[in-house]
Amino acid sequence: MSVKAKYQPVLDLGEELGIKDGDVRVEGDVLKVKGEAATQYEKNLLWDKIKEIGGESPSDIMANITVGDTSVYARHTVKSGESLSKIAKRYYGDPMKYKQIFDANTNILKNPDVIHPDQELVIPNL
């Protein structure tokens, strides 16, 4: 299996996330990938996928992923049935961090128990 085929799920995820200025090259037995993720969360998703495939310290891939918007951890569009605690669990692994999300979005949220589909929330850096 070629190194590019091995890491195809990473390349597919990059496409799905809309990574900007993407460049993928194979040099010898090493896949070299670079591009710009919109947020740190998206960069983390890519690195998690790389580690899932290649282990903690893969030697057959080199990735240079930068972040376009470092002012936030992520941006999230609310879907029906979501709550701030569910969103906090997704991004931080801790539903109790919903307060930080609420505090970062008081310009559009007045009550942490009331959010609406299609609202775009800032997920702050912690």
Secondary structure as UniProt FT lines:
FT   HELIX           3..6
FT   HELIX           8..17
FT   STRAND          20..27
FT   TURN            28..29
FT   STRAND          30..37
FT   HELIX           40..54
FT   STRAND          61..67
FT   TURN            70..71
FT   STRAND          74..77
FT   TURN            80..81
FT   HELIX           84..92
FT   HELIX           95..97
FT   HELIX           98..104
FT   TURN            105..108
FT   TURN            112..113
FT   TURN            117..118
FT   STRAND          120..123
//
